[in-house]
């Protein structure tokens, strides 16, 4: 369970968030500059809320009242950026392994890179470099790198916006399969309400930092 109840003062408005979600996909929609990416970065530990509290799996990662603010590296959160942020001088396999934390796990089992390559159907790409693969393949590599840390929460910041429609539709289905298999919460930011309807079990609209509406969808057939 993820609970986010916080405020973040921005130059032109204040972001006010009050969200709870379990192991499903939350889609966040809204215009550019509405506060969507700021929300993700506050959850990830890349920005600090002005006040409030964020808990992930029952663990407090931020609390202004308790003066708790765990750094991003301690939050067990996977983050897939819009531009993928792959290292051009590293092979696909090395890019994916870069996401693997070296600290001890709470689990006795450590995820192998081969497992993630197989899940996302990119085993054949492991020796290639980012310049040698397509946009859809780069997206799969970025997702694989985020999953290698065995996250408790996955954040996706408009990860499909730069892809053509056919590739985008294919990867939407891949995301649904991965979430169904992984059984962890996903928070997806998108401008596309249709994409939000396809992927989200829950949709939240944000405009000028305010939650305008919450739409709970019936359980989808995966």
N, C-alpha and C positions, 0 to 999 in steps of 0.2 A: 504494500500500500504506500502510495506517495501522497503527502499532504503539503500543500504550498499555500501559505497565508502570509503575504508580504507586500510591502510598498517600496517603490523605487522612484525617487525624485529625478526627473529628467529635465532638460532645459525648457521644454515647451509644455510639459504636462507631467502628471504623476501616474505611474503604473500601479494599479491596484489589482492584486491577484488573490483569488480564493478558490483553489482547485484541489480536489481529491480524486485519485484514480487508482484502480487496481491493475490486474494483469490484462490490460487491453490497450487499444490504440486511441490516444486522444489527438484529434486534429485541431489545430489552431489556425483560424483564417482571419484575414483583415488586410487593409491596404498597407502600402509601404509606409514605414515610420510610425506604425500603430503601437509598437512595443513588443512585437512577437519574438524577435531575436534577443532582445534584452531579457525577456522572460527566460528563454533557454539558457542564456549566459549566467543569469542569477542562480538558476538551479544547478548549473555545472560548476559554479565557483569561479567563473571568469569575470563576473562583476559581483559587487556586494549590494544586496538590498539595503534600503535606508532603515527599515525596521521590519520585524515580523519573524516568521519561523518556517523552516523547510525540513521535513523529515522524509527519509527514504528507508523503507523496510523497517520502520520503527526506530531508526537511528536519527538523531538530530544532527543535521549537517550545517544548519545555520539557525541561530537564535539570537536576536538582539537583546532579549531579556536575560538570557543565560550567558551572553558574551561568548557564544560558540560560532566559529566560522572555519570549517574544515577546508583546507586547500583542495583544489580540483583533483590533484593526484590521489587523494584519499577518499574520493566520493564514489568510486566504482561506477562511473557513468560513461557510456559510450557516446561519442558525438560525431555525427556525420555532417560535414559542412557542405555548403552549396557548391563550392569550387573543388571539393574532394581533398585538397591539401596533400596530395601525394608527393613524395620526394622523387624528383626526376632521375637522380643518380642511383636510386635503389631499384632492384628488381621487385616484381610484384610480391614475391615471397618475403623479401626483406622489409618492404613497406608494411605488410601484414604483421610480421613479427615485431615491428617497432611499437605496435600497440599493446604488446604483451607486457604487463607489469612484472617486475622481478620479485616483488614482495610475496610473502607467503599467503596462500589462500586460506579462507575459512573452510574450503572444501578439500577433501583428500585427493581429488581428481583435478589434474591440470589439462586444460583444453589444448589439443595438438593442432598445429597449423593445417595439417592434412585434413582434419575433420571440417574445418571452416571452408577450406578450398572445395571440398566435396559438396558441402551443403549449398554453396553458392555457384557450383558448377564452373569453377575457374581453375581446376587443377592444371589444365594445359597451358595456363598463362604464367605460371609461377617464375619462369626464368626470363620473362619479358620485362621491358621497362615501360613506364607510363606513356611515353611518346609512341609506343608500338601497339597500343590497344585503343579500342573505341571508347566513346563516352559512357555507354552502358556498362562496359567492362570495368572502366575506372570507378563507376559507382559501386559495382560489386566488390572491388578491392577496398574501397573506403569503408564499406559496410563490414567486410571481413576484418579489417583492422580494428574497427570499433568493437566487434564481438570478441576479439581475442583477449580483451581484459575481463571477459566473463562478467559483463555489467549487470547491475541490478536495475538499470534504467537506460533506455536508448533514446537519444535526442537526434532529430533529423531536421535540419534547417534548409527547407526547400531543396531537397537532394535531387529531385527529378526535373527541375524547371528548365534545365539546359538541353534536355534530350528531345529527340523527335517523338512523335505521338506513338508510333509502334513500339519503340524501345521503352517509352514511358509506361505504356499499358502493361508490357511484359514485366517490368520491374515492380510495378504496383502489386502484381500477383505474387512476385517473389517476396516482397516485404510482408505480405499477408501470411505466406507460408513460413517465413522465418519467425515471425511473431508467434504463430501457432505452435511452432516447434520449440521456441525458446521460452515462451510463457513468462515474459517480463514486460513491464509497461513500456510503450513507445509514446513519445510526444513528437508529433509531426507538425512543422510549420509550413503552410502553403498559401499561395494567393488564389489557388484554384478550388472553388467550392465543389466542383464535381469530383476532384481528387479527394477532397476531404470526405465526401459522401461514400466514395469507394473504399477508402482505407479506415475511416474513423468509426469506432464504436460510440464515440462521443465527440461532439463538435462544439468548440467554443469560439465565438467571434469577439475579436478585440479591436477597438477603435479608440485612438487617443488615450490608450492606457486603461480603458474601461472594458469590463466584460459585458458585452451587449446582450448576448443570448447564449443559452446552453441548450443544445439539442442532443438528447439521448436516443441512440438508434437501437433498434432491435438487433439481436445477435445475428450476425451474418453467417451464411453457409460458406465455409472456406473451400 
